[in-house]
Amino acid sequence: MKKKKLSTKTIAMLAMMIAIALVFSYVETLIPINFGIPGVKLGLANLAIVAVLYIMGGKQALYLLFGLSSVDFCSQILHPSCTVWREGY
């Protein structure tokens, strides 16, 4: 079975959707809605994932999900308030 490579257009579209999802995630932190449970958010970043799932398909939505998760994880680790990697100091 031959592997199908991602086109440049698909990669660019996924990168734009990751950027949109990150903007939605940031906007979500600015909305002061209290659900009563700590850590519960609206999930606006999921709109980008649902849009890619509808427009491009499941495989690309999975790529977007992994890309968004890795970018979000790296941004949280590199944040100055993160103490996960700095406990030895």
N, C-alpha and C positions, 0 to 999 in steps of 0.2 A: 504494500500500500504506500502510495506516494504522499509525502507531507505537503500540504498547501501552505505557502508562505503568506504572511500578512502583507498587504500592499501598503505603500507609503500613505495613501489616502486614509486607510483604516487606522494606521498608527497615529496619524495626525488627528483624526476624529476622536480617538480614544484619549489622546493627550488633552484635547480641548474639553472633553467631558470630565476628565479628572480635575482640571482647573475649575470648571463650573461646580463640581461637587465640593471642592474645597472652599469656594466662595460661599456656597449654600451652607456649609458647615460653620463657617465663620459668622454668617448672618444669623444662623440659628443660636449662637451664643449671645447675640445682642438682644434677642427677643426675651423679655422677662415673663415667661409663662411658668407658673409653678404647678406641677402635677401632683405634688404631695409626696413623691418618692424621689429620693436623691439620685441624680444621675440620669433621670428619664428626660429624653429630648424628643422633639418633633420628628426628626429623621428626614429633614429636607434634602440631605445629600443623597438619599435613596431615590429621589426623583431622577437624577442623572442615570442611575443604574437601571431603573425601570424604562427610561427613554431608550437607552442603548439596547436593552432586552427586546423592546418592541421594534426598533428600527433596524438593528444589525444582527440580532440573534443571541443565543445563549452563550456561545463560546466567547464572543467579544464582551458580553456583560460580565463573564467570569474574569476575563483579563482586566476589565475596568475595576472590578471588586478587589482583585489582588493588588493592582496598582494603587488604588485609593487607600487600601489598608496599609501598604508599605510606606507610602508617603505620610500618612497620618501617624503611624508608629514612629517613624524617624523624626517627625516634628515634635512629638511628645517627648522622645528621649533627649533631644537636643535642647529642650526648653530649660531655662535656668532654674526653674523650680523643681525639676526632676531630680530625685535623689537615688534612683535605681543604681546608676553606675558610679555615683560619687560618695558612697558610704564609707570608703576607706580614707577619705580626706578629712 
